[in-house]
């Protein structure tokens, strides 16, 4: 992992930053089912063989930290 110190000098002008940044919404009308978070999917995943967790739990800051720790385990 590399950490880069960001300063105003190496950010460029506001226009340059806006030219580099583009957000494309692939499907903003997507209606995904909303499951209640009761933990049943976690229990189900951890009691099966091989064990698994739904990927949605890895998409927040804490989940990313946990994934990094998991990647450091010898059995991973």
Biotite code that builds the C-alpha atoms (Angstrom):
import biotite.structure as struc

atoms = struc.array([
    struc.Atom([0.000, 0.000, 0.000], chain_id="A", res_id=1, res_name="UNK", atom_name="CA", element="C"),
    struc.Atom([1.299, 3.453, -0.890], chain_id="A", res_id=2, res_name="UNK", atom_name="CA", element="C"),
    struc.Atom([0.324, 6.626, 0.875], chain_id="A", res_id=3, res_name="UNK", atom_name="CA", element="C"),
    struc.Atom([0.601, 9.818, -1.151], chain_id="A", res_id=4, res_name="UNK", atom_name="CA", element="C"),
    struc.Atom([0.556, 13.175, 0.549], chain_id="A", res_id=5, res_name="UNK", atom_name="CA", element="C"),
    struc.Atom([-1.822, 15.463, -1.298], chain_id="A", res_id=6, res_name="UNK", atom_name="CA", element="C"),
    struc.Atom([-1.188, 19.185, -1.358], chain_id="A", res_id=7, res_name="UNK", atom_name="CA", element="C"),
    struc.Atom([-2.900, 22.063, -3.106], chain_id="A", res_id=8, res_name="UNK", atom_name="CA", element="C"),
    struc.Atom([0.097, 22.292, -5.461], chain_id="A", res_id=9, res_name="UNK", atom_name="CA", element="C"),
    struc.Atom([-0.241, 18.783, -6.872], chain_id="A", res_id=10, res_name="UNK", atom_name="CA", element="C"),
    struc.Atom([-4.045, 18.859, -7.080], chain_id="A", res_id=11, res_name="UNK", atom_name="CA", element="C"),
    struc.Atom([-4.081, 21.302, -9.974], chain_id="A", res_id=12, res_name="UNK", atom_name="CA", element="C"),
    struc.Atom([-6.736, 23.884, -10.632], chain_id="A", res_id=13, res_name="UNK", atom_name="CA", element="C"),
    struc.Atom([-10.433, 23.333, -9.998], chain_id="A", res_id=14, res_name="UNK", atom_name="CA", element="C"),
    struc.Atom([-11.036, 23.009, -13.757], chain_id="A", res_id=15, res_name="UNK", atom_name="CA", element="C"),
    struc.Atom([-8.292, 20.376, -14.098], chain_id="A", res_id=16, res_name="UNK", atom_name="CA", element="C"),
    struc.Atom([-9.775, 18.352, -11.241], chain_id="A", res_id=17, res_name="UNK", atom_name="CA", element="C"),
    struc.Atom([-13.256, 18.554, -12.739], chain_id="A", res_id=18, res_name="UNK", atom_name="CA", element="C"),
    struc.Atom([-11.907, 17.418, -16.122], chain_id="A", res_id=19, res_name="UNK", atom_name="CA", element="C"),
    struc.Atom([-10.456, 14.296, -14.483], chain_id="A", res_id=20, res_name="UNK", atom_name="CA", element="C"),
    struc.Atom([-13.550, 13.488, -12.461], chain_id="A", res_id=21, res_name="UNK", atom_name="CA", element="C"),
    struc.Atom([-16.517, 12.022, -14.227], chain_id="A", res_id=22, res_name="UNK", atom_name="CA", element="C"),
    struc.Atom([-19.359, 10.163, -12.564], chain_id="A", res_id=23, res_name="UNK", atom_name="CA", element="C"),
    struc.Atom([-21.404, 7.834, -14.727], chain_id="A", res_id=24, res_name="UNK", atom_name="CA", element="C"),
    struc.Atom([-24.521, 6.329, -13.244], chain_id="A", res_id=25, res_name="UNK", atom_name="CA", element="C"),
    struc.Atom([-24.981, 2.996, -14.946], chain_id="A", res_id=26, res_name="UNK", atom_name="CA", element="C"),
    struc.Atom([-28.583, 2.528, -13.907], chain_id="A", res_id=27, res_name="UNK", atom_name="CA", element="C"),
    struc.Atom([-30.083, 5.057, -11.550], chain_id="A", res_id=28, res_name="UNK", atom_name="CA", element="C"),
    struc.Atom([-33.569, 3.511, -11.735], chain_id="A", res_id=29, res_name="UNK", atom_name="CA", element="C"),
    struc.Atom([-32.481, 0.119, -10.505], chain_id="A", res_id=30, res_name="UNK", atom_name="CA", element="C"),
    struc.Atom([-34.946, -1.292, -7.990], chain_id="A", res_id=31, res_name="UNK", atom_name="CA", element="C"),
    struc.Atom([-33.102, -3.760, -5.825], chain_id="A", res_id=32, res_name="UNK", atom_name="CA", element="C"),
    struc.Atom([-34.922, -5.753, -3.182], chain_id="A", res_id=33, res_name="UNK", atom_name="CA", element="C"),
    struc.Atom([-34.310, -4.467, 0.291], chain_id="A", res_id=34, res_name="UNK", atom_name="CA", element="C"),
    struc.Atom([-33.724, -7.262, 2.745], chain_id="A", res_id=35, res_name="UNK", atom_name="CA", element="C"),
    struc.Atom([-34.144, -6.651, 6.403], chain_id="A", res_id=36, res_name="UNK", atom_name="CA", element="C"),
    struc.Atom([-30.846, -6.941, 8.192], chain_id="A", res_id=37, res_name="UNK", atom_name="CA", element="C"),
    struc.Atom([-31.679, -9.576, 10.762], chain_id="A", res_id=38, res_name="UNK", atom_name="CA", element="C"),
    struc.Atom([-28.393, -11.440, 10.538], chain_id="A", res_id=39, res_name="UNK", atom_name="CA", element="C"),
    struc.Atom([-29.896, -14.583, 9.048], chain_id="A", res_id=40, res_name="UNK", atom_name="CA", element="C"),
    struc.Atom([-27.722, -14.334, 5.935], chain_id="A", res_id=41, res_name="UNK", atom_name="CA", element="C"),
    struc.Atom([-24.623, -14.098, 8.145], chain_id="A", res_id=42, res_name="UNK", atom_name="CA", element="C"),
    struc.Atom([-25.652, -17.110, 10.235], chain_id="A", res_id=43, res_name="UNK", atom_name="CA", element="C"),
    struc.Atom([-26.448, -19.072, 7.088], chain_id="A", res_id=44, res_name="UNK", atom_name="CA", element="C"),
    struc.Atom([-23.131, -18.199, 5.462], chain_id="A", res_id=45, res_name="UNK", atom_name="CA", element="C"),
    struc.Atom([-21.024, -19.005, 8.508], chain_id="A", res_id=46, res_name="UNK", atom_name="CA", element="C"),
    struc.Atom([-22.729, -22.338, 9.205], chain_id="A", res_id=47, res_name="UNK", atom_name="CA", element="C"),
    struc.Atom([-22.245, -23.707, 5.686], chain_id="A", res_id=48, res_name="UNK", atom_name="CA", element="C"),
    struc.Atom([-19.138, -25.380, 4.280], chain_id="A", res_id=49, res_name="UNK", atom_name="CA", element="C"),
    struc.Atom([-17.192, -23.566, 2.972], chain_id="A", res_id=50, res_name="UNK", atom_name="CA", element="C"),
    struc.Atom([-18.049, -20.537, 5.064], chain_id="A", res_id=51, res_name="UNK", atom_name="CA", element="C"),
    struc.Atom([-18.952, -17.307, 3.309], chain_id="A", res_id=52, res_name="UNK", atom_name="CA", element="C"),
    struc.Atom([-20.356, -13.870, 3.876], chain_id="A", res_id=53, res_name="UNK", atom_name="CA", element="C"),
    struc.Atom([-22.470, -11.842, 1.455], chain_id="A", res_id=54, res_name="UNK", atom_name="CA", element="C"),
    struc.Atom([-20.289, -9.248, -0.321], chain_id="A", res_id=55, res_name="UNK", atom_name="CA", element="C"),
    struc.Atom([-22.539, -6.378, 0.745], chain_id="A", res_id=56, res_name="UNK", atom_name="CA", element="C"),
    struc.Atom([-20.923, -6.497, 4.183], chain_id="A", res_id=57, res_name="UNK", atom_name="CA", element="C"),
    struc.Atom([-17.545, -5.543, 2.707], chain_id="A", res_id=58, res_name="UNK", atom_name="CA", element="C"),
    struc.Atom([-18.594, -2.245, 1.160], chain_id="A", res_id=59, res_name="UNK", atom_name="CA", element="C"),
    struc.Atom([-18.258, 0.104, 4.111], chain_id="A", res_id=60, res_name="UNK", atom_name="CA", element="C"),
    struc.Atom([-15.169, 1.363, 5.937], chain_id="A", res_id=61, res_name="UNK", atom_name="CA", element="C"),
    struc.Atom([-15.312, -1.299, 8.649], chain_id="A", res_id=62, res_name="UNK", atom_name="CA", element="C"),
    struc.Atom([-15.878, -4.054, 6.120], chain_id="A", res_id=63, res_name="UNK", atom_name="CA", element="C"),
    struc.Atom([-12.867, -2.904, 4.123], chain_id="A", res_id=64, res_name="UNK", atom_name="CA", element="C"),
    struc.Atom([-10.724, -2.998, 7.254], chain_id="A", res_id=65, res_name="UNK", atom_name="CA", element="C"),
    struc.Atom([-11.939, -6.514, 8.037], chain_id="A", res_id=66, res_name="UNK", atom_name="CA", element="C"),
    struc.Atom([-11.221, -7.661, 4.486], chain_id="A", res_id=67, res_name="UNK", atom_name="CA", element="C"),
    struc.Atom([-7.669, -6.318, 4.691], chain_id="A", res_id=68, res_name="UNK", atom_name="CA", element="C"),
    struc.Atom([-7.151, -8.254, 7.939], chain_id="A", res_id=69, res_name="UNK", atom_name="CA", element="C"),
    struc.Atom([-8.611, -11.407, 6.383], chain_id="A", res_id=70, res_name="UNK", atom_name="CA", element="C"),
    struc.Atom([-6.200, -11.106, 3.449], chain_id="A", res_id=71, res_name="UNK", atom_name="CA", element="C"),
    struc.Atom([-3.291, -11.135, 5.893], chain_id="A", res_id=72, res_name="UNK", atom_name="CA", element="C"),
    struc.Atom([-4.343, -14.499, 7.380], chain_id="A", res_id=73, res_name="UNK", atom_name="CA", element="C"),
    struc.Atom([-2.195, -17.473, 6.314], chain_id="A", res_id=74, res_name="UNK", atom_name="CA", element="C"),
    struc.Atom([-5.272, -19.582, 5.542], chain_id="A", res_id=75, res_name="UNK", atom_name="CA", element="C"),
    struc.Atom([-6.529, -16.992, 3.062], chain_id="A", res_id=76, res_name="UNK", atom_name="CA", element="C"),
])
